[in-house]
Amino acid sequence: MLKSELRHDITQQKRQFTSQQLAQLSLPVLDRLRPLLREARVVLAYYSLPDEVDTHVLIDELVAEGKTVLLPKVLDDTTMELRRYTGPQDLCEGSYRIMEPVGMPFTDLSQIDVALIPGIAFDAQGHRLGRGKGYYDRFLSLVNTQTIGVCFDFQKVVEVPVDAHDVAVDKVV
């Protein structure tokens, strides 16, 4: 199956659910994720889009626990950087209608303990299908940290098509 076909198939599956149903489907995913973040001090997360596992409450919980939470900010067609998140007041709508942090860039990538990575689909080997721009693949090639793919159960597939530049995640939740 081609990447474009898999993206289309998963998008069609997501459309079967209301936003309330997706919020409910997010809860068990977050319950599996929380124990994996217990020991982390610095967490790279993402501020979820409406069709993704809802991370909004989770990232606020992590901040309340005293953890440093980083979110990506898209700079141009190929680059994203990380910025610290301390609460919803840190966000404004950025590229691709994604809520992005407005603070100062966070550049010490070696401090990141865990990176939560969104995706359209994942397979059991950690191969990830993103939205097609390659931001996370380029970024993940720069860091050496535990990476966790975050998705709904129906986004777990037998095989994700892989290209040479694709970077797999360590675990899928």
N, C-alpha and C positions, 0 to 999 in steps of 0.2 A: 504494500500500500504506500502511496506517495504521502509526503508530509501534508500537502494541501488537502488530500482526501481525508486524512485522519483529523486534521483541524476542523474540517467541515462536519464530519461525523460527530465529534465531541460537541461542537457548537449546537448541532441539532439535538443532541441528548440534553444539553443544558436548557434548551428552550422548552423542554417538557415540564420544567419545574417553575413554580412561582418564586418570587424573591423570598417569601416566607418559608417555602419548602427548602430552598437552598440554605437559608439561615439555620433551619433545623438540621439539615444534613451536615452543616459545619460543626455542630456541637460534639459529636463523637470523634471527629478528626482532631479538634482542639483538645479533647480529653486525652487522646493518645499522644499528643504533642507536648503537653505541659510537663510530664515527668522528664522528657528529654532535654528540657531547658532549665531544670532545677539548679544545676551546678554552674550554668553559664553566667558570666559577668557581663559580657558584651554580645549582643544578639543583633545580627542583621536580619531584618524582617521586611515585609512589604505591606503597604496599605492597600488592602484588597479592593478589587473592582467588584461591581455587583454580581458578576457571574463566577467569582472565585470563592474559595473557602474564606469566610469572614474572619479577618484577623484583627479588626478594630478593637474589640474588647480585650483580646489577648495582649496586644502591644501596650495597652493602658495598664493591664495587670502587671506586665513586666516592668514598666516604669515605676509603678507603685511599690514593687518589690525592691527597688533600688538598682535595677539593672540598667545598663546603658543600651538603648535601643537605637539602631541605625536604620534609616530608610533610604532607598535610592532616589536620586534626582537625575532626570534625563537632561544632558547638556546639549546634545546635537544628534545627528542621525546615527552616530556610532558609539557614543560615550555616555556613561552615567557615572555619577559620583555618589558618595554616601554622606549623609548629614544626620546629625543627632536629632532624635525626636523626644520631646518631653511632655507633649500633650497636643490635643487637637488644635490649639492656638498656633502651633508650629507649621500648620499645613496651608497650602494654597493650591489651586488647580494648576497643573503643569501640562507637560506634553501628553498627548493621547488621552486627555481628560482624567489623568491619574492625579490623585491628591499627593503632593510632594512636600518634603520639608523645606523650610526657608532658612534654616540656621547655617552656621559655618560648615565648610567641608570637613569630614573626618578622614584623615589620610593614613593613620597608623593601622593598616589592614592586619598586621600581625596580632593585634589585640582581639580580633573577632574570635569568639569561642564557637559560635554556631551560626550558620547562615540558613535562613528559611527561604526556599526558592519556589516561586509559583510556576505553573506550567499548564499547558493544555492537556497533555497526556504524559504518563510515565510507565515504564515497564519494570519488571522485577530486577533487572540489572542496573537500574538507576538512570537509564537513558531517558532524556527529557525532550519533549516537544514544546517549544515556546511559541510565542506569537509571530515569530519569523523575522525579527529585526536583529537578533544575535546579541543583544545587550548583556544578558546574563552569561552567555558562553564566553564572551570577551572578558567580562569581569571575573568569572570564576577561574579563568586561566591565570589570574594575577594573585589569587589567594590560596593559602594552605590551611583550611579549616574544615571542620565537620559541616557537611551540607545535607540538608533535609528537604526533599521535595514534598510540597504540601498540595494535596488534591482530594477531591471527592472520590469515593470508591469506584464510581463508574468511569473515572478518568484513568484508572489503572488498566492497561492493555497488555496483550501478550507480547507485542513487539513494537517499539518505536523506531522508525527509520532513522539511521544515524549517518551523518557526514563526518569527515575528518576533523572539522573544527568544533563539533559538538562536545560538550563537557557533561559527563554523568554526575549525578548526585550520589552521596554515600548511602542514603536511606530514603525511603518513600513512606509517608504517613498519610 
